[in-house]
Amino acid sequence: MKAMVLKQRAMISSEPLVCQDVPDPEPGPHEILIKVHCCAICRTDLHVIEGDLPEAKSPVIPGHQVVGSVIQTGADCQRFQIGDRVGIAWLRRTCGQCQFCQSGRENLCEQSLFTGYHADGGFAELAVVHEEYAYAIPDVFSHLEATPLLCAGIIGYRALSRSELLPGQRLGIYGFGSSAHVVIQIAQHRGCEVYVVTRGEKHRQLARSMGATWVGEYAEQMPKKVHSAIVFAPAGELVPPALMYLEKGGTLALAGIYMTDIPQLNYEESLFYERNLRSVTANTRQDGQHLLQEAAQIPIHPHLTTFTLEEANKALNLLKNDQINGTGVLVMDD
């Protein structure tokens, strides 16, 4: 099969992903082999490629927002049949036995494995995953529309849950990339006002076009404080102003898998009056299932820019430089 392979971590501007033919993967027991239709790109791919995350597998095929059709099943498979459409996401495997797995918090399992990081992912024509960690894709979504839901959507959904936003309240969003443009639609569907802080004019235009109540470049410009907020941008310097512009008792969720250092906080300005600061770590499969159900009911309409598989370096470089509105998606040849 053809795949974009990372042999050595490097800045994406040096185009470290190499297009080459590699052996087709074989499904083991309880695993399914899928023909990949498309795979969305993500900032986590950048963190893997550029070395922001510790190296886990080398060489590796990145990509963890994968939509494809089952073409082969391994021994003892029961969930999916040949021809079923499925999604592969970031969370790939957990131990199932630890205190976190046993208490509905498998996202904190210390033996977790992740797609496109510990194992090869979806920047390829074929991919393998354990059937219990694959998602059935609702019929309302096309192949392309489903891809950003499998990480941007799932992580955004968990971040929204962690922010403790209630229906009808005000939500602040910092950074308006792939996750944020899904979350705004969920929040609006719940009757919430959304205030967006983002540095890119194209991102601000997209937020306005999607019905944000207010859009600006700095938190200090917001006309009202918000009840909950999410920082999607991997920029620790956004945390102090985001906390300052929370209502009393409000919650700020940090959605990134990687973030630059957070500056020193002033307790009275940032945290007093029971303001809460919460991190987000990966997701549970239940997060993914709930997100897909709610997204289908709304339904979510992702903003997409497509690229060929061979254009993966180009697409990720554009993502790094905030030049993609919504989500970039790699499309495989039929």
N, C-alpha and C positions, 0 to 999 in steps of 0.2 A: 504494500500500500504506500501511498504518498503521504508524507507528513512533514511538518515544520519542527525541526529538532533543535533543542538547545544543548550544545556540547560544552560550552564554557560560559559562565555568567559574565555579562558585560553590559555597558550602557546600550539602551535600545538604539541610539543614534548610530552605533557601529554595526547594526543589523546582524545580531548574533544568532538569529534563527536561520537554520539552513534547511532548504527544501530537498528531501532525498527519499528514496525508496527504502522502506524498512520491512521486515517480515510481518505478515498479518498476525495479529494477536489471536490466541486460541482461548475460548471460554472454558474455565474450570467448573467444578461442581457448583451449582447455584448461581452461575454467572451467565450473562447474556452478551452476545456479540451484536453490535449495532453498526449499520451503515450510517455514517454521519451525514446529515443534510446540511447542518450549519452549526457554528459555535461562536457565541459572542465573546468579545474581549473584555478584559477587566483590569483594574489597577492592581489587583493581586497578581495577575500575570506579570506585570511590570516588576513587582516586588520580588517575585521568583527569579525573573530573568536578570535583574540588575543587582541581585544579592542583598536586598534589604532584609530578606528572610534567610535563615541558615540553610545551607544546601542540604537537600534530603535525598535526591536521586540525580545521578548524572551518567550519561545524557538523559534528558527527559523531554517528553512532548507536552507542552503546556496546554491550557484550555480546560475550563470547568463549567461552561454554560452550554451544554451539548444537547442538541436535538437530533434524533435519528430513528431509524426503524430496525426492529429486531430481525436479524437474518440467520441467527443460529443460537441455540440454547445448550447450555452445559447439562451435565447429569443432575437429576433431581430438581430441575427448575419447575416452578408451579405458577408463578405470578403472571408471566407474560408468554405470549404465543408469537410465532413467526408472523411478521407484518405489523405487530403492535408498535405504536409510536411512543417513545419514551424520552425522558430527559435525564441527563447525568449532571450532578451538581458538585460543589466543592467537597462536602462531607462524603467520604467514600467508605469508611469502615470505622466501627467502634468495637470495644471489647465485649459490651453487653453485660459485663459482670461487676464492674466497679460501682462505688457508691453513687457516682454521677449518672451512669447508665441506668441504675436501678431506681433512680429518683426523678426520671424525666429530664435529666440535664446532660444528655449524651454529648452535647457540644463541648463539655468540659472534660471528657474522657482523655486521660493522659496517653492512651494508646491509639488515639484517633489517627486515621490516614486520610489524605486529601488528594483529590483528582488534579492532575497536572503538576503535582508537587512530589508526593511520595510514589505516585504511579502515573503512567502515561495518560494524557487527557485527550481533548477533542480537536486539537489542531492537526487533524489527520482524517483519512477517509474511513477508518474503522476505529472502534473503541470497545472496550470490555468493562463491565461493571457487575458487581454482585446484585442480583435482582432485588434484594431487600433495600438497596440504596438508590434504586432508580425510581423515577416518578412517571406516572401516567399523565400524558399531556391532554388537557381538556380540548374538545373538538372545536371550541370557539376560536382558538388561536391557530394561526398558520405556523409553519416551522419557524420562520423568522421571528414572528411576534413572541413566541414562547421562550426564545433563548435568553433575553435579559431577565426573565422572571426567575431563572434558575440560580442566580447568585445576587445580582443587583436587587431583584425583587425580594428574594428570601432574606437577605441581610437587611434590606430596608424595612421589611416587615418585622423582623426581630428588633431592630433599632426602634421602630415605632412602638412596639410593645414595651420595650425597656424605658421609653420616654414617658410612659404612663399617661399619654394623651387621652382625654375623654371626649366623647362626641360633643361638637359645638364649641370646643375650646380653640385657642390660638396656638399654632405650631410654628416654630422657627426652624428653618433649614439653612445650613451653612455648607456651601458647595452645591452646585446643581448639575451633577453628572447623571450617570445611568441609574443609580439607586434612587436619587432624589426625584427624578422625573416619573418614577413608579409610585413613590410614597405620596407625592402631592395628589395623585389621583385617588389613592385610598383615603387620605385625610379629607379631601373634598367630598368624597362619597359619604363620609361620616359626619358631614355638616360642619367641618372645621375651616377656619381661616388659616391661610398659609403665608408666612412672611419669609422671603428668600434673600439671603445674603450670599453673593457670589461675585468674583472679581472679573469674570469674562463678560463682555457686552453681549456676545452671542448667547451665552447661557442666561443672561438677564432677559434677553428678548424671548427666549424659549419659555422661561418661567412666566413672563407676562402673558404670552400667547396661551399658556395652559391655565390661566385664571388665578394666578397668585394674587392675594390681597394687596401685597406690597412687595416691591423688589428694589434692592439697592446693593451698594458695594461694601458698606460698613454697618455693623450692628448699631453703632451710635446714631445712625440715621433713622432707625425704626421708629414709627410713630407711637407704637405701644409695646409694652413688655408682653412676652408670650408665656403660656402656661407650661409648655414643653418645647424642647428643642433637640435637634440632632445635628452633630457635626459629621458630615461625610468627607470633607476635604481632609487629607492627611497632614494637617497643619496645627501643631499644638498651640501656636500663638492665638488661635481663634477661641480657645477655651475660656480665658478670663473674660473677654467681652460677652461671650455667649452666656456665661453665668450671670454677669451683671444685668443682662437684659431679660432675665427670667423673673416671672412673678414670684412672690413668696410661696414657698412650698413646691416650686416647680422642679422639673427634672430635665437634666441635659444628658443625652446618650451619645457616646462616642462610637461611631460605627466602623471605623477602619481597623484592618488587621495590622496596620503599621501607621504610626504617627510620629512626627517630630516631637522633640521635647516640649512639655508644657511649662510655660514660665511660672515663676513663683506667684502664688495666689495670695491675695489679701483676704483674710478670713471674713471680715465684716462686709466687704464689698461683694465677695464672690460666693460665699457659702452660708453665711448667717441667714436667719429667717427660714431655716430648713430647706434650703435649696439642695438638690441632690445631684451628684455626678456619678454616672454609671457607664461602665464599658460594655461592649458587645463582643462576644467571642463565638465566631462561626455560627452554627445553627443546629437545631434538631430537625429530624425528618418531619416531625409534627409541624414545625414552622413552615416547611416547604409545602406540606399538604394543605395547611390552612391558607397560605398565601395563594396557591393555585385556585382554591375554591373561591376565595373572595375576589380574586382578579377576574375569574370567569364570570362572576355575578355582575361585576361593575359594567361592562368589561374594561380591563386596562387596554389602552392603546399606546404601545411603545413608539418612540421616535427612533428610527433606525437609519444607519448608514452602512451599506454593504461593501465588502471587499472580497477579492478572491483569496484562496488559501495562501497563494504565493505572496500576497501583499500583507502578510501578518506583521512584518517589521514596520512597514509604512503605517499601518493602522495603529499599532501600539505607540509609535512615535507621535502620531497626531493626538492620540489619547493623552500622552504624557504632557503635551503642550496645550491641552484644553481646547483642541480644535475640532472635536467631535461633539455635536449636540445629541443628547440621548445616548444611544448605544451603538457601537461599531460591531458588525457581525461578519465573520468569515463564512463564505458560502462555498461548498464543495461542488466540484464538477459532477454531473450525473453520470 
